[in-house]
Amino acid sequence: MHHYGFARVAAASPELRVADCEFNAAQIIEVIKQADEKQVEYLVLPELCITGYTCADLFLQPVLLDAALKSLHSIAAASTGLHMVVIAGLPIAIKGRLFNCAAVIQQGNILGIVPKTCIPGYSEFYEPRWFAGSEELEITELRLGEITVPIGNDLIFACEANSNLSFGVEICEDLWVPVPPSSLLAQAGAVLLFNPSASNELVGKADYRRQLVSSQSASCVAGYVYAGCNAGESTTDVVFGGHSLIAENGLTLAESERFTHETRIIIADIDIPKIQYSRAVMGTFRAGKGGRNYREVLYAEPALLNSERKLVRTVGVNPFVPGNPLQRDERCREILSIQTSGLMKRIRHIGTKQAVIGISGGLDSTLALLVAVRAMELLGRPASDVLAVTMPGFGTTNRTYDNAVGLIKALGASLKVADIKAACLQHFEDIGHDKDVHDLTYENVQARERTQILMDLANKNGGIVIGTGDLSELALGWCTYNGDHMSMYSVNSGIPKTLIQYVVAWYADHEADETVNKLLYSVIETGISPELLPPSKTGEIVQLTENILGPYVVHDFFLYYMLRTGASPGKILYLAQHAFGDGYTREQLVGWLKVFITRFFTQQFKRSCLPDGPKVGTVSLSPRGDWRMPSDASAALWLREVEEL
């Protein structure tokens, strides 16, 4: 697994006794053993976990401070022979001041000490009574027995074998201020941010903490590991819940239970190359080091060589579709609003009399029709200002035709039926093509005939043609150049196929009447097809797109991970196997991956001249926006890797 750049991180909240350093060290050492068994590479423990956070004035007692340092050395010794990086908290007295510190440990060594920067002294927090902030530190190196280690909040820990794999540490309150140290550490190159914390529980605070960790991981474009102290802390005035979180660029990967007195550990695999790719894409991230000069501390690569270990993170089969039904409903509502608003602006700007749209009875044209009708209604215009044209051809089935006509009438749009068969037969004769040869020419003649009709009707009626093609079709080039590929405004161009059915279903459930609802669900249940080849003898669709290209759910998966994360073919396959499990064989996935990459490269010329259309999600193929690629770029590197799979 390490070949694909995943870092296994853990946040642990060990069982704890206040001021009992020996007991706490023993619990920490046991956690280190458990984490090692699970092949963890970075382990974050809570703030002041060696002593406990709630020692109060006992922090000033030399007995406690000496015991804490002794326990630190015993914990470091227990890490001998392990490549795991461990971050543990303890108080350290330096030149008459006491500092709340995090020690970074690996392979029996203390690599560095990071003191807390922001010392809270409000409400229930009294830390300034005992601790000084990092700005009061007068040294850059600390003598610990026979060793000298770097100390300061200006440390960034970089992997010896991989300069792109670096991490930084901040402590609890540091995260809760307007400009956390982690923000500056991220700008300086840290892709992993670790926070040993001791945040007490209040009503509603867990929600805010969860949002804070997720948001900081997003703004820093980083992995963020937050370890909260155990419920074994003193409950004299407050209660601690042991709340721990792991987030990656805004996504929460793991979260612990709260209010547990026993040891708890959460683990997740963070995708380091994905973070690096996202930072490279987001040019504004490269804004320097925030005015700080960081000292680099090297550590040994913690990666284990077991490439067969199971991935510890959820990989959904539909990366474009939220798994939470409430979030999915909100996403669909938002998408419809973006589409509708975009089209309204275009209609207003042009002053067009009609929105002309071809309706096949399939998902894409259905969604485009819904958007067009919504736009007219919000503009205070009748739905009849949408001219919906259904154009039966050689492959049209009764089901799709009836759905198209029924939907147009039910929505109140103007209906026009234009049978294209005679025109296509005449065109076959004009170009000398045998009508019984059902090849690409046979199919594309129909697609271009339909587009010509729509364009001419738009000219005739003072309207614009509304495009219906979706993001998945654009990625695969599954459209006819200067046929259905072309329009005057393409409302679906930013929406993947796997999401369109949910948007249509949302409209059916929230805005449609009973008649429209039934028709929309009939469309959803119809197989995806361009219907350019004659149906079967029983009138059924024979040209099913997914039988030709492979499932759209798989191609959308490939599209997301290639464009959104920069994943290589090998990594995409690895993630697909994890996501789909036994749903598809490895051979099937490899075959479809080859189809996807081949078509993605060879069909770029179609994307290079796309009509305007709104971006709705994080992946877009507009040549004026997110994706600029030479039409004659070679796919050889990608296909070679596929062949090696």
Secondary structure, DSSP 8 states (H G I E B T S, - for coil): -GGGTEEEEEEEE----TT-HHHHHHHHHHHHHHHHHTT-SEEE--TTTTT-TT-GGGGG-HHHHHHHHHHHHHHHHHTTT---EEEEEEEEEETTEEEEEEEEEETTEEEEEEE-S----STT--GGGT-B-GGG---SEEEETTEEEEBSTTEEEEESS-TT-EEEE--GGGGGSSS-HHHHHHHTT-SEEEEE---B--TTHHHHHHHHHHHHHHHTTSEEEEE---TTS--SS--B----EEEETTEEEEE--SS--S-EEEEEEEEHHHHHHHHHH-GGG---STT---EEEEE-----S-TT----S---S-TTS-SSHHHHHHHHHHHHHHHHHHHHHHHHHHT-SEEEEE--SSHHHHHHHHHHHHHHHHTT--GGGEEEEE---TT--HHHHHHHHHHHHHHT-EEEE---HHHHHHHHHHHT--TT--SHHHHHHHHHHHHHHHHHHHHHHTEEEEE---HHHHHHT-S-TTTTT--SEETTTTS-HHHHHHHHHHHHHHT--HHHHHHHHHHHTS------S---TTS-----HHHHH--HHHHHHHHHHHHTT---HHHHHHHHHHHHGGGS-HHHHHHHHHHHHHHHHHTHHHHTT-------SS----TTTT----TT---HHHHHHHHH-
